[in-house]
């Protein structure tokens, strides 16, 4: 039983890494992530600096690995709104919890109704 659990954990880790890499590749080929972060009014020098800071100058494989080892300070700022991500999460939490509660109540009501 322990071997089965370990096997499943390793499989799930492999799937998560593969999906993460696939998402990274798709986001890079669909559009430039730097343009999405700094906007269209940024200068070429600012874009080059952002690419260097985020490690996007390297190949896709190296950039994907670099995004996993990125320090939390590089991820903790929302570039478009220029506010910390933690503030944005706290600001939107009440609406998110309300949506979760309503969805759970609707799911319970529909499950009860279909069981009768």
N, C-alpha and C positions, 0 to 999 in steps of 0.2 A: 504494500500500500504506500509506503514511504517513497519507493522508487517511482511509482505512478505520479505522486504529487510533485516530486522533484522534476520529473520529465515534463509535466504540464507547466510548471513554473518556468522552466527553460524555454519551452515552446512559446509561452506568452511573452517572455522577454524578447525572443527573436522576432516575433510578430510586431511588437511595439517598436523595436529598432527599425524594422523594414518599413513600417508605415511612416515613422518619423522621417526616414531618409526620403521616401517617396514624396511626402508632403513638401519637404525642403526643396527637392528637385523641381516639383511642379510650380511652387511659388517663385522659384528663380527663373523658370522658363516662361511663365505667364507674364510676368512683369518684373521690373526692377524694384526689389524691396527698399532700396535707398530712396527712390522717388516717392514711395508710399510713406516713408518715415519723415522725410524733410519737406516734401511738397515740391511743386513745380517752380517756385520762386527761388529756390536755393541755387547758389552759384556752382560752377563746375568744381571749384576747389573744395567747397563744403561737401559736395557729394563724394569726391575722392577721399577726403578725410574720414567721412562716415564709412565708406567701403573698407578703408584700412582699419578703422577702429573695430568694425564688426567681423573682420577676417574674410570679406567677400572677394578679395583680390585673388585668392587661391583657386584651385580647381574645385569642382563641385563636391567631390569626396572629402577633401580637406576642409572646405567651408562647413560642410555638414558636421564633421567631427568637432570643429572649432565652436560651432553653435552649442554643442553639448557642454563644452568646458567653459563657456562664457561666464564671467563673474556676474553675480546677481545685480551689481550696480549698473551694468550695461543694459540689463533687461528691465530694471525697476523704474525707468522713466518712459512715459508715453510721449513720443516725439511730436505728434501733431498738436496735442493740447498743452504740451509743456507742463504736465502735472505728474506727480508720482502715481504709479499704478495702484498703490495701496489706497490712496485717496479716492480714485475712481471706483475701486471695488467696494469700498465702504459706502460710497454715494449711491451705488446701484444695488446694493444688497437688499434693501427693503422690497423693492419691486420684484427682484428675483425670488425672494422667499414667498411673496404673495402669489406669484405665478406657480411656484412649486406646490403651495398649499391648495390652490384652486385645481390644479391638474390632478393632485392626489385625491381630492374629494370627488372630482368627476369620475376618475377611474374606479374609486370605491363604489360610487352610486351605480355606474354602469355594470360593474361586476355583480353587485347585489341584485340588480334588476334582471340580469341574464341568468342568475342562479335560481331565481324563483320561478 
